[in-house]
Structure formats: structure tokens, C-alpha cells
Amino acid sequence: MRGKGHAAALLGCVALMGGLVGACGDDSDSGGGGGNATSSGGSVSGAKTIDVNSMDGAKGNVTYCTGKDTSGAQKESVKLFNEKFQSQGLSAKLLEFPESADEQRNQFVQRQEAKSGECDIFYSDVVWTAEFASQKWLYDMTPYTSKRKSEFIPATYDTITYDNKTWGVPKQTDAAFLYYRTDQVDSVPATWQEVYQQAAQKDGIVYQGASYEGLTCAFLEIAFAAGGNVLSEDGKKSEFDSPENLKALQFMVDGIKDGSARKSVTTYMEEQARRAFEAGRATFMRNWPYAYAAGKANKDAPKFQVAPFPEFEGGGKAGILGGHNLVVSTYSKNPGGALALIDYLTNEESITRDAVDFSLSPVLQSVYDDPAVQKALPFSKQLEQAVSQAKSRPVSPVYTQVSQAIYKNVNEALTGNMSPEDALKKGQSEMEQALATF
């Protein structure tokens, strides 16, 4: 059953057609910051707070709303939960939304706007935290999560944090890798500059350069490593037009001009990049862990390995986190039962099963040391490092508009339709307009 779970993980950065993907955390080795999980929009006061004791002996029914369960992981977890808690009088059912990230968000938003209690729990993309919390649609989970904080990889814990409170529990994570052909690369380059130098001398690098969320991720991985920012510390101002971001964008633009990256990357999403790499048309690739299993299963693909992203010369290391959190709707009629289900779904046994049987990337630090996990996920140590050095995309109730301002203008610069300087200025202006709406 391994390998199927990556369809869900891909929602992290793969398809933000209306603007939905995964957020991430912080790391001291990185030179820059994304936005801030602690930024305050001043709109979460008065939110409901979860009662930790309410899960003790909880009874009744709980509805767990999620995207299409393509891996089967959620169905299996709900089945096992019901077997364990049925004697207590507590049961759960799964309500699946369409596979599209856009539609999942829309389905949840529609219910929250109608003050419907149909979804007790929602499998929420990590970038939706600020938006949902600012609408007072989520329970403040701080009394529960604060006792478990040390269990989670810090970057994943940051994805549930907004306005100094936590609004869910990390469930599944993801972070991209640098893929490299072992027949062409002797050792992993230490910097992005070295990656591009070697790429120019060989068959180039492919990544997600089309005008969509994947480019937001690919750009910010380099920009944050270069020391760039997107929003101010309080999350209210754009800092997109900065020397650090210009250095990163100019680097990517120059990479296309000098042949380090083929011009066609400006039209690539995940699958186009993967197919080009597996066809031997590139030496390096930026992509998510799902491409590892796919590439190893392709007998015609070149031999390759993966590594966490290198440093940006003069800066640090960074990555972008995808993934999902479990959140409790403020309109839930059974918050105690919902918390009991979340407590079960995020315990070590469940997270380990998700990794071993369904290839879902763990959020718990301890799970990466499990021999069964290391066998099921041969890249688990690299994944742990990639997740740990990952940074958050901007934490903002208007994240969709902020991301669009990034990927549309970065793409314009990569295609040569706009100078890097003008792309950053226009992106800054568009972000400021969006930020002024809240």
C-alpha cells in the first residue's frame, strides 16, 4: 500500500488553483523567515478554547471531514478507532470531500459560514490556519498541544500556531528534496550556486516554475535561504521587495539565461519535472518525496538519490513545508469526542502506521527512529532533516492573494516578461492591497 499516500501529500504545494497549500516552520540554520506564526491579526480574541478533560470518557459520534482518502490511511485509522472505543460509546465516521484542495477548503468554508456542526474535525492544509482561526472557526487547542509540544518536529508545530495560540494538531508533513543523478554527480553540492554550476555543465536542473503554488514553494526555498522575507513581523506589511529576495530571483533568472535550468521549467509542475528527470533530461530536480518511489519504480530512469536543500552562498538553509493538521470546528457538537479522536490519530502508533503502511511523512520526532519506518521510507533521515530545516510560507488570513502575488510575478521574471526588480515591486504592491483588506 506504500506510495498511494502521496496524492494527499501533494496537496501541500502542488495545486493551489484557488490558493491552497501547506505551511511550515522555522529553523535557526536558515537565513530568512516566512511570515510569522506568532503574527497577530487582532481577530482571535474570544475564540472557544478546548477543554482537555472533555475527551475523558467521551461518548457519541464524531465526523471526520477530509479530502479524498486516496491512500486508505484515514479509513484504516477510523476503523481501528471505532474498534477501540465502541465499548465506551464513542464512534467516528469519515466524510470525504473532493480531491481538489480548492474544493476541500470550499466545502469546509461553506459549512463554517452556515455554522454547521457537520464537521467535528477537518483535515486542514497547513496554510489555512491563520484564515480559519481569524474567522473564529476553530477551537483554540493550546491547552492540549502545549503538553505535547516536545513530541513534534518544531517546524510542524509552527504550522498550527497563529497569534501565539495553537489551532490544531499536526498530522502529516512533507518537505521537498534535491534529487540528483548518481551517474553524473559524485557528491551533493554544498550550495545552490554549486548546484546550478554543475547543472550548467551537465543536463541542467528542473523544478516547478509554472505560475501556480508550486513556484511559490520553489522560489521561497531559495529566497528564505538567501535571507529574504515576505511579510513583516506583525504580518501586516509586505517585505517582498527586498535586496535578499532580489538576489534569489536574479539567481533563478540567471539560471535560465545561462542554461542551468531549461527554459521549459517556466511551464513545469511536479509531474512535468518528474518525467523530464526520469527521462534523463536533467541532472538535478526539485520535487516532493512522492517522486522518489515513482522514480525507483521506473526501470528506465537514471540512478538517483535525494538530499535536503543546500545553503545559499552567504545565507543559510531553508525549505518549504507541506502537510495537514487536524482542527476542531467551533460548531462541533462533540468537541470532547473530537479531541479523543485527534489524540488517537496523532499518537505514536497511528503516526508510525501512517508512515509504514501508507508512506505519509511523520510529524513526530520519535517515529523517524523506528526501524520499520526507516525500512518503509528509505529516505527517512533525509526527510527528517528536510522537514526540520523547513520554513513557513507567510502566515496570513489572505495567504491566497499573497501567494498569487509571488508566483505570478516570479513567473513573469523567469519568462523574461518582466525584470526581477519590477516583479518584486509589483508583487509588493499586490500584497499590500490584499493585506489592507483585513
Residue pairs with C-beta under 8 A, 6 or more apart in sequence:
1 71
1 72
1 357
1 358
2 293
2 356
2 357
2 358
2 359
2 376
3 290
3 293
3 294
3 297
3 359
4 70
4 71
4 72
4 358
4 359
5 70
5 71
5 73
5 354
5 358
5 359
5 360
6 71
6 288
6 289
6 290
6 293
6 359
7 68
7 70
7 71
7 99
7 290
8 67
8 68
8 69
8 70
8 71
8 73
8 172
8 324
8 360
9 172
9 174
9 288
9 289
9 290
9 322
9 323
9 360
9 361
10 270
10 288
10 290
10 322
11 20
11 21
11 22
11 67
11 101
11 104
11 125
11 322
11 324
12 21
12 22
12 125
12 126
12 174
12 288
12 321
12 322
12 323
12 324
13 21
13 22
13 176
13 208
13 213
13 214
13 216
13 217
13 288
13 320
13 322
14 21
14 101
14 213
14 214
14 269
14 270
14 288
15 21
15 100
15 101
15 102
15 212
15 213
16 101
16 102
16 212
16 213
16 216
16 400
16 403
17 100
17 101
17 102
17 212
18 102
18 105
18 106
18 400
19 102
19 213
19 399
19 400
19 401
19 403
19 404
20 101
20 102
20 104
20 105
20 125
20 127
20 128
20 213
20 400
21 101
21 125
21 126
21 127
21 213
21 216
21 217
21 322
21 393
21 403
22 125
22 126
22 127
22 159
22 174
22 320
22 321
22 322
22 323
22 324
22 393
23 34
23 125
23 126
23 127
23 129
23 158
23 159
23 321
23 392
23 393
23 395
23 399
24 34
24 126
24 155
24 158
24 159
24 175
24 319
24 320
24 321
24 322
24 323
24 390
24 391
24 392
24 393
25 37
25 153
25 154
25 155
25 156
25 157
25 158
25 159
25 321
25 390
25 391
25 392
26 33
26 34
26 37
26 154
26 155
26 158
26 391
26 392
27 154
27 155
27 317
27 318
27 388
27 389
27 390
27 391
29 316
29 317
29 389
30 224
30 225
30 315
30 316
30 317
30 318
30 389
30 391
31 224
31 225
31 226
31 227
31 228
31 244
31 312
31 315
31 316
31 318
32 223
32 224
32 225
32 226
32 227
32 228
32 229
32 244
32 315
32 316
32 318
32 391
33 224
33 229
33 391
33 392
34 220
34 224
34 229
34 230
34 231
34 391
34 392
34 393
34 394
34 395
35 229
35 230
35 231
35 235
35 392
35 393
35 394
35 395
35 396
36 231
36 233
36 234
36 235
36 392
36 395
37 158
37 159
37 161
37 162
37 392
37 395
38 161
38 162
38 163
38 164
39 130
39 162
39 163
39 231
39 233
39 234
39 235
39 236
39 395
39 396
40 163
40 164
40 234
40 235
41 130
41 134
41 163
41 235
41 236
41 396
41 397
41 438
42 163
43 134
43 136
43 397
43 438
44 133
44 134
44 136
44 140
44 162
44 163
44 165
46 136
47 133
47 136
47 138
47 139
47 140
47 165
47 330
48 136
48 139
48 140
48 330
49 139
49 140
49 142
49 143
50 139
50 140
50 141
50 143
50 144
50 328
50 335
50 339
51 143
51 335
51 336
52 143
52 144
52 147
52 339
54 335
54 336
54 339
55 336
55 337
55 339
55 340
55 343
56 336
57 88
58 88
58 90
58 334
58 336
58 337
58 339
58 340
59 88
59 89
59 90
59 337
60 89
60 90
60 91
60 333
60 334
60 337
61 91
61 92
61 93
61 334
61 337
62 90
62 91
62 92
62 93
62 120
62 121
62 334
62 337
62 338
62 340
62 341
63 92
63 93
63 94
63 95
63 118
63 119
63 120
63 121
64 74
64 78
64 92
64 93
64 94
64 95
64 119
64 120
64 121
64 123
64 341
65 95
65 96
65 97
65 107
65 108
65 118
65 119
65 120
65 121
65 122
65 123
66 74
66 94
66 95
66 96
66 97
66 104
66 122
66 123
67 96
67 97
67 98
67 99
67 101
67 104
67 123
68 96
68 97
68 98
68 99
69 75
69 94
69 96
70 99
71 358
71 359
71 360
72 358
73 353
73 354
73 357
73 358
73 360
74 94
74 123
75 94
76 353
76 357
76 358
77 344
77 345
77 350
77 353
77 354
78 92
78 93
78 94
81 92
81 341
81 344
81 345
82 91
82 92
84 344
85 91
85 340
85 344
90 337
90 340
92 337
92 341
95 118
95 119
97 103
97 104
97 107
97 108
98 104
98 107
101 125
104 123
104 125
105 125
105 128
108 119
108 122
108 124
108 132
111 118
111 119
111 329
111 331
112 132
112 135
112 137
112 329
112 331
115 331
116 331
117 329
117 331
117 332
117 333
119 329
119 332
120 328
120 329
120 332
120 333
120 334
120 335
120 337
120 338
120 341
121 326
121 327
121 328
121 329
121 332
121 338
121 341
121 342
122 326
122 327
122 329
123 171
123 324
123 325
123 326
124 132
124 168
124 324
124 325
124 326
124 327
125 323
125 324
126 159
126 160
126 321
126 322
126 323
126 324
126 325
127 393
127 399
127 403
128 399
129 138
129 159
129 160
129 161
129 162
129 167
129 168
129 325
129 327
129 395
130 162
130 235
130 395
130 396
130 397
130 399
131 396
131 397
131 398
131 399
132 138
132 167
132 327
133 162
133 163
133 165
133 167
134 162
134 397
134 438
135 397
136 330
137 329
137 330
137 331
138 167
138 168
138 327
138 328
138 329
138 330
139 167
139 327
139 328
139 329
139 330
139 332
139 335
140 165
140 166
140 167
141 160
141 166
141 167
141 168
141 169
141 327
141 328
142 165
142 166
144 169
144 339
144 343
145 157
145 160
145 166
145 169
146 166
148 169
149 157
151 364
151 365
151 366
152 170
152 363
152 364
152 365
153 173
153 363
153 364
153 365
153 384
153 387
153 388
154 388
155 173
155 321
155 387
155 388
155 389
155 390
155 391
155 392
156 170
156 173
156 321
156 323
156 363
156 387
157 166
157 170
158 392
159 170
159 321
159 323
159 325
159 392
160 166
160 167
160 168
160 169
160 170
160 325
161 167
162 395
167 325
167 327
168 325
168 326
168 327
168 328
169 325
169 326
169 342
169 346
170 323
170 325
170 346
170 363
171 323
171 324
171 325
171 326
171 345
171 346
171 363
172 323
172 324
172 354
172 360
172 361
172 363
173 321
173 322
173 323
173 361
173 362
173 363
173 387
174 288
174 289
174 321
174 322
174 323
174 361
174 387
175 288
175 289
175 308
175 319
175 320
175 321
175 322
175 361
175 383
175 386
175 387
175 390
176 217
176 221
176 286
176 287
176 288
176 289
176 309
176 319
176 320
176 386
177 286
177 287
177 288
177 289
177 292
177 306
177 307
177 308
177 309
177 379
177 382
177 383
177 386
178 188
178 195
178 284
178 285
178 286
178 306
178 307
178 308
178 309
178 310
179 277
179 284
179 285
179 286
179 287
179 291
179 292
179 295
179 304
179 305
179 306
180 188
180 283
180 284
180 285
180 304
180 305
180 306
180 307
181 203
181 280
181 283
181 284
181 302
181 303
181 304
182 302
182 303
182 304
182 305
183 302
183 303
184 202
184 203
184 283
184 302
185 198
185 202
185 283
185 284
188 307
188 310
189 195
189 197
189 198
189 310
190 310
190 311
191 310
191 311
191 312
191 313
192 222
192 225
192 251
192 309
192 310
192 311
192 312
192 313
193 251
193 312
193 313
194 310
195 205
195 284
195 310
196 205
196 251
196 255
196 260
196 261
197 260
198 283
198 284
199 205
199 255
199 260
199 261
199 282
199 283
199 284
200 258
200 259
200 260
202 283
203 280
203 281
203 282
203 283
204 259
204 260
204 261
204 262
204 281
204 282
204 283
204 284
205 255
205 260
205 261
205 265
205 282
205 283
205 284
205 285
205 286
206 261
206 262
206 265
206 268
206 272
206 273
206 276
206 277
206 281
206 282
206 284
206 285
206 286
207 218
207 261
207 265
207 268
207 273
207 285
207 286
207 287
208 214
208 215
208 217
208 218
208 265
208 268
208 269
208 270
208 273
208 286
208 287
209 215
209 218
209 261
209 265
209 266
209 267
209 268
209 411
209 414
210 266
210 267
210 268
210 269
210 411
211 407
211 408
211 411
212 269
212 407
213 403
213 407
214 269
214 270
214 407
215 406
215 407
215 410
215 411
216 320
216 393
216 403
216 406
216 407
216 410
217 320
217 322
217 393
218 286
219 248
219 249
219 252
219 406
219 407
219 410
220 228
220 230
220 318
220 320
220 391
220 393
220 406
221 286
221 309
221 318
221 319
221 320
222 248
222 251
222 252
222 312
222 318
223 244
223 245
223 248
223 249
224 318
224 320
224 391
225 248
225 309
225 311
225 312
225 315
225 316
225 317
225 318
226 244
226 245
226 247
226 248
226 251
226 312
226 314
226 315
227 244
227 312
227 315
227 316
228 242
228 244
228 245
228 247
228 248
229 239
229 240
229 242
229 244
229 245
230 238
230 239
230 240
230 393
230 394
230 402
230 406
230 431
231 237
231 238
231 239
231 394
231 395
231 396
231 402
231 431
231 435
232 238
232 239
235 394
235 395
235 396
236 435
237 432
237 435
238 402
238 427
238 428
238 431
238 432
238 435
240 405
240 406
240 424
240 427
240 428
240 431
241 424
241 425
241 427
241 428
242 424
244 315
245 424
246 420
246 421
246 424
248 312
249 410
249 413
249 420
249 423
249 424
250 420
251 312
252 261
252 410
252 413
252 414
253 413
253 414
253 416
253 420
254 260
255 261
256 262
256 263
256 265
256 266
256 414
262 276
262 281
262 282
264 272
264 276
265 273
265 414
266 411
266 414
266 415
268 276
270 287
270 288
270 290
270 291
273 282
273 285
273 286
273 287
273 291
274 285
274 287
274 291
274 294
274 295
276 282
276 285
277 285
277 287
277 291
277 295
277 301
277 302
277 304
278 294
278 295
278 298
278 300
278 301
278 302
279 301
280 301
280 302
285 291
288 322
289 306
289 361
289 377
289 379
289 383
292 306
292 378
292 379
293 359
295 301
295 304
306 379
306 382
307 382
308 317
308 319
308 382
308 385
308 386
308 389
309 317
309 318
309 319
309 386
309 389
310 317
311 317
312 318
317 389
318 389
318 390
318 391
319 386
319 387
319 389
319 390
319 391
320 390
320 391
320 393
321 387
321 390
321 391
321 392
323 361
323 363
326 342
326 345
326 346
328 335
328 338
328 339
328 342
329 338
332 338
344 350
346 363
346 364
348 364
348 366
348 367
351 362
351 363
351 364
351 367
352 362
352 367
352 370
352 372
352 373
354 360
354 362
355 361
355 362
355 367
355 370
355 373
355 376
355 377
355 380
356 370
356 372
356 373
356 376
357 376
359 376
359 377
361 377
361 383
361 387
362 368
362 373
365 384
367 373
368 374
368 380
368 381
368 383
368 384
373 380
374 380
374 381
377 383
393 399
393 403
394 402
394 403
396 402
396 435
397 438
398 434
398 435
398 437
398 438
401 430
401 431
401 433
401 434
402 431
402 434
402 435
404 430
405 426
405 427
405 428
405 430
405 431
405 434
406 427
408 427
409 418
409 423
409 424
409 426
409 427
409 430
410 423
410 427
412 418
412 423
412 426
413 419
413 420
413 422
413 423
418 426
